[in-house]
């Protein structure tokens, strides 16, 4: 059997190399620890561009006219909340970090969206839903954190109905000068320093650029989606390739 690292080099990148915990447990612990600062840092470190990226993802979701949506690695629920605008009957968000989910539940309650969105604990590799349960499955900046990328993608494919759609946002690498050089400097030096200063977590914002560097992107990730049972996988670079919007169908 092909080692997971050869399929997903990011699978071997962990927040704390000295820890005896596996990647999944380390990621959950990391996000529990930074949950209170996560939304602020997300918007601050991306200079607010992340909101535009989510809007573009939601346009792809809306094209499927979904009645049921699953948001994998929902975190604090930003993408799930944005997806309400597409008019579904229900949205379920799952995550392995109870700390992030608690922040998300507070936001949903404040916006009066409890009748539309439910957040619950859920492992991407073992989704607690029946086959074909959702019209759309979406994920923003979460697949990079999967311990076993293909297992997670296969589960996402399983719970989508035939003809349904997957929409994924993930960081990638700009290729053009000078964006590439500025991006690399920011990701390597500025982001980890600011992230550590605000979050008070020693490794969360060092893990981020390391995992992004290792993650298979573009055509490689599209091939992975198709190997996991999806069809017509497409990659659309956004903001000079800082992030990529992926879509595919079951």
C-alpha positions as a Python dict, from the first residue, in 0.01 Angstrom:
ca = {
    (1, 'X'): (0, 0, 0),
    (2, 'X'): (133, 344, -87),
    (3, 'X'): (231, 541, 225),
    (4, 'X'): (1, 827, 308),
    (5, 'X'): (292, 1072, 301),
    (6, 'X'): (349, 1001, -70),
    (7, 'X'): (-17, 1080, -142),
    (8, 'X'): (-34, 1373, 94),
    (9, 'X'): (303, 1510, 214),
    (10, 'X'): (112, 1741, 450),
    (11, 'X'): (-7, 1432, 639),
    (12, 'X'): (330, 1411, 812),
    (13, 'X'): (338, 1782, 906),
    (14, 'X'): (221, 1826, 1265),
    (15, 'X'): (192, 2125, 1500),
    (16, 'X'): (439, 1974, 1751),
    (17, 'X'): (697, 1725, 1628),
    (18, 'X'): (795, 1640, 1988),
    (19, 'X'): (440, 1536, 2082),
    (20, 'X'): (343, 1168, 2107),
    (21, 'X'): (-10, 1250, 1985),
    (22, 'X'): (-107, 1175, 1625),
    (23, 'X'): (-178, 1458, 1381),
    (24, 'X'): (-554, 1449, 1433),
    (25, 'X'): (-524, 1487, 1811),
    (26, 'X'): (-260, 1760, 1778),
    (27, 'X'): (-471, 1959, 1531),
    (28, 'X'): (-778, 1934, 1758),
    (29, 'X'): (-574, 2048, 2059),
    (30, 'X'): (-417, 2333, 1862),
    (31, 'X'): (-751, 2469, 1745),
    (32, 'X'): (-902, 2431, 2093),
    (33, 'X'): (-621, 2651, 2222),
    (34, 'X'): (-655, 2928, 1961),
    (35, 'X'): (-1035, 2919, 1918),
    (36, 'X'): (-1093, 3247, 2101),
    (37, 'X'): (-854, 3439, 1872),
    (38, 'X'): (-911, 3243, 1552),
    (39, 'X'): (-1167, 3467, 1380),
    (40, 'X'): (-973, 3785, 1455),
    (41, 'X'): (-648, 3635, 1329),
    (42, 'X'): (-815, 3488, 1022),
    (43, 'X'): (-938, 3828, 908),
    (44, 'X'): (-636, 4024, 1031),
    (45, 'X'): (-363, 3802, 884),
    (46, 'X'): (-540, 3777, 548),
    (47, 'X'): (-612, 4153, 553),
    (48, 'X'): (-981, 4072, 511),
    (49, 'X'): (-935, 3896, 176),
    (50, 'X'): (-1063, 3570, 328),
    (51, 'X'): (-1418, 3711, 321),
    (52, 'X'): (-1397, 3752, -58),
    (53, 'X'): (-1264, 3397, -96),
    (54, 'X'): (-1561, 3261, 97),
    (55, 'X'): (-1802, 3465, -117),
    (56, 'X'): (-1660, 3305, -431),
    (57, 'X'): (-1695, 2960, -276),
    (58, 'X'): (-2057, 3033, -182),
    (59, 'X'): (-2132, 3128, -543),
    (60, 'X'): (-2020, 2778, -642),
    (61, 'X'): (-2239, 2630, -368),
    (62, 'X'): (-2538, 2838, -483),
    (63, 'X'): (-2508, 2705, -840),
    (64, 'X'): (-2604, 2360, -708),
    (65, 'X'): (-2927, 2499, -555),
    (66, 'X'): (-2869, 2285, -245),
    (67, 'X'): (-3134, 2177, 1),
    (68, 'X'): (-2884, 2009, 235),
    (69, 'X'): (-2524, 2121, 294),
    (70, 'X'): (-2240, 1969, 497),
    (71, 'X'): (-1951, 2190, 602),
    (72, 'X'): (-1651, 1971, 691),
    (73, 'X'): (-1392, 2119, 927),
    (74, 'X'): (-1639, 2401, 987),
    (75, 'X'): (-1428, 2562, 1261),
    (76, 'X'): (-1616, 2864, 1394),
    (77, 'X'): (-1880, 2830, 1123),
    (78, 'X'): (-1801, 3124, 894),
    (79, 'X'): (-1857, 2929, 573),
    (80, 'X'): (-2170, 2760, 709),
    (81, 'X'): (-2313, 3100, 808),
    (82, 'X'): (-2233, 3242, 463),
    (83, 'X'): (-2404, 2943, 298),
    (84, 'X'): (-2740, 3040, 451),
    (85, 'X'): (-2770, 3288, 165),
    (86, 'X'): (-2801, 2998, -82),
    (87, 'X'): (-3141, 2906, 67),
    (88, 'X'): (-3093, 2549, 194),
    (89, 'X'): (-3330, 2377, 434),
    (90, 'X'): (-3043, 2271, 658),
    (91, 'X'): (-2668, 2310, 703),
    (92, 'X'): (-2461, 2083, 925),
    (93, 'X'): (-2108, 2175, 1023),
    (94, 'X'): (-1866, 1922, 1170),
    (95, 'X'): (-1527, 1967, 1331),
    (96, 'X'): (-1290, 1781, 1564),
    (97, 'X'): (-1230, 2090, 1781),
    (98, 'X'): (-1496, 2144, 2045),
    (99, 'X'): (-1341, 2482, 2122),
    (100, 'X'): (-1395, 2605, 1768),
    (101, 'X'): (-1747, 2460, 1759),
    (102, 'X'): (-1840, 2644, 2078),
    (103, 'X'): (-1733, 2977, 1927),
    (104, 'X'): (-1934, 2892, 1615),
    (105, 'X'): (-2246, 2804, 1814),
    (106, 'X'): (-2234, 3141, 1990),
    (107, 'X'): (-2211, 3322, 1655),
    (108, 'X'): (-2502, 3122, 1514),
    (109, 'X'): (-2715, 3199, 1819),
    (110, 'X'): (-2630, 3570, 1802),
    (111, 'X'): (-2746, 3577, 1439),
    (112, 'X'): (-3060, 3373, 1509),
    (113, 'X'): (-2964, 3095, 1271),
    (114, 'X'): (-3020, 2794, 1499),
    (115, 'X'): (-3308, 2674, 1278),
    (116, 'X'): (-3076, 2664, 975),
    (117, 'X'): (-2735, 2556, 1106),
    (118, 'X'): (-2633, 2277, 1341),
    (119, 'X'): (-2272, 2235, 1450),
    (120, 'X'): (-2154, 1902, 1586),
    (121, 'X'): (-1840, 1705, 1656),
    (122, 'X'): (-1738, 1502, 1353),
    (123, 'X'): (-1426, 1327, 1225),
    (124, 'X'): (-1366, 1382, 852),
    (125, 'X'): (-1248, 1022, 813),
    (126, 'X'): (-1561, 879, 976),
    (127, 'X'): (-1851, 1112, 897),
    (128, 'X'): (-2163, 1018, 1100),
    (129, 'X'): (-2405, 1045, 807),
    (130, 'X'): (-2573, 807, 567),
    (131, 'X'): (-2450, 773, 209),
    (132, 'X'): (-2595, 1036, -25),
    (133, 'X'): (-2722, 1263, 254),
    (134, 'X'): (-2614, 1601, 113),
    (135, 'X'): (-2649, 1802, -207),
    (136, 'X'): (-2324, 1990, -139),
    (137, 'X'): (-2025, 1919, 82),
    (138, 'X'): (-1790, 2212, 136),
    (139, 'X'): (-1467, 2269, 326),
    (140, 'X'): (-1262, 2585, 380),
    (141, 'X'): (-896, 2542, 474),
    (142, 'X'): (-955, 2208, 641),
    (143, 'X'): (-847, 1931, 401),
    (144, 'X'): (-483, 2029, 456),
    (145, 'X'): (-528, 1927, 821),
    (146, 'X'): (-665, 1579, 747),
    (147, 'X'): (-446, 1307, 889),
    (148, 'X'): (-541, 1083, 597),
    (149, 'X'): (-636, 1304, 302),
    (150, 'X'): (-782, 1034, 78),
    (151, 'X'): (-985, 878, 359),
    (152, 'X'): (-1138, 1218, 432),
    (153, 'X'): (-1210, 1293, 66),
    (154, 'X'): (-1368, 950, 14),
    (155, 'X'): (-1597, 1013, 311),
    (156, 'X'): (-1696, 1350, 166),
    (157, 'X'): (-1770, 1179, -165),
    (158, 'X'): (-1971, 906, 9),
    (159, 'X'): (-2212, 1142, 185),
    (160, 'X'): (-2285, 1350, -129),
    (161, 'X'): (-2586, 1245, -335),
    (162, 'X'): (-2525, 1132, -696),
    (163, 'X'): (-2476, 1446, -904),
    (164, 'X'): (-2397, 1650, -594),
    (165, 'X'): (-2106, 1891, -563),
    (166, 'X'): (-1798, 1942, -348),
    (167, 'X'): (-1654, 2292, -297),
    (168, 'X'): (-1314, 2328, -130),
    (169, 'X'): (-1100, 2629, -47),
    (170, 'X'): (-734, 2572, 37),
    (171, 'X'): (-416, 2776, 48),
    (172, 'X'): (-173, 2747, -241),
    (173, 'X'): (143, 2911, -375),
    (174, 'X'): (159, 3215, -604),
    (175, 'X'): (398, 3158, -894),
    (176, 'X'): (444, 3506, -1043),
    (177, 'X'): (708, 3761, -948),
    (178, 'X'): (689, 3959, -721),
    (179, 'X'): (378, 3812, -552),
    (180, 'X'): (556, 3480, -499),
    (181, 'X'): (848, 3641, -318),
    (182, 'X'): (630, 3870, -104),
    (183, 'X'): (400, 3580, -16),
    (184, 'X'): (689, 3355, 85),
    (185, 'X'): (843, 3624, 306),
    (186, 'X'): (508, 3700, 471),
    (187, 'X'): (420, 3334, 528),
    (188, 'X'): (765, 3244, 657),
    (189, 'X'): (838, 3539, 883),
    (190, 'X'): (552, 3784, 938),
    (191, 'X'): (253, 3550, 979),
    (192, 'X'): (415, 3316, 1237),
    (193, 'X'): (537, 3610, 1444),
    (194, 'X'): (204, 3795, 1448),
    (195, 'X'): (10, 3471, 1497),
    (196, 'X'): (217, 3369, 1798),
    (197, 'X'): (199, 3718, 1947),
    (198, 'X'): (-182, 3737, 1932),
    (199, 'X'): (-282, 3373, 1984),
    (200, 'X'): (-17, 3302, 2252),
    (201, 'X'): (24, 2961, 2090),
    (202, 'X'): (384, 2867, 2018),
    (203, 'X'): (335, 2657, 1705),
    (204, 'X'): (-9, 2711, 1546),
    (205, 'X'): (108, 2978, 1301),
    (206, 'X'): (433, 2798, 1227),
    (207, 'X'): (236, 2483, 1145),
    (208, 'X'): (18, 2680, 901),
    (209, 'X'): (289, 2777, 648),
    (210, 'X'): (464, 2441, 686),
    (211, 'X'): (146, 2248, 609),
    (212, 'X'): (64, 2478, 315),
    (213, 'X'): (411, 2422, 168),
    (214, 'X'): (362, 2045, 187),
    (215, 'X'): (5, 2023, 59),
    (216, 'X'): (-52, 1893, -298),
    (217, 'X'): (-224, 2171, -492),
    (218, 'X'): (-369, 2251, -832),
    (219, 'X'): (-374, 1964, -1081),
    (220, 'X'): (-223, 1727, -824),
    (221, 'X'): (-509, 1783, -583),
    (222, 'X'): (-763, 1759, -868),
    (223, 'X'): (-617, 1419, -955),
    (224, 'X'): (-653, 1319, -589),
    (225, 'X'): (-1020, 1423, -592),
    (226, 'X'): (-1083, 1212, -901),
    (227, 'X'): (-896, 918, -750),
    (228, 'X'): (-1135, 944, -455),
    (229, 'X'): (-1441, 910, -677),
    (230, 'X'): (-1516, 1269, -782),
    (231, 'X'): (-1558, 1380, -1142),
    (232, 'X'): (-1477, 1695, -1341),
    (233, 'X'): (-1244, 1830, -1072),
    (234, 'X'): (-1137, 2189, -1138),
    (235, 'X'): (-893, 2426, -968),
    (236, 'X'): (-945, 2802, -979),
    (237, 'X'): (-660, 3012, -834),
    (238, 'X'): (-771, 3322, -644),
    (239, 'X'): (-577, 3641, -560),
    (240, 'X'): (-266, 3556, -765),
    (241, 'X'): (-280, 3195, -643),
    (242, 'X'): (-264, 3265, -269),
    (243, 'X'): (-563, 3037, -236),
    (244, 'X'): (-737, 2795, -471),
    (245, 'X'): (-1106, 2715, -514),
    (246, 'X'): (-1168, 2352, -607),
    (247, 'X'): (-1496, 2207, -736),
    (248, 'X'): (-1595, 1856, -841),
    (249, 'X'): (-1903, 1636, -870),
    (250, 'X'): (-2013, 1290, -763),
}
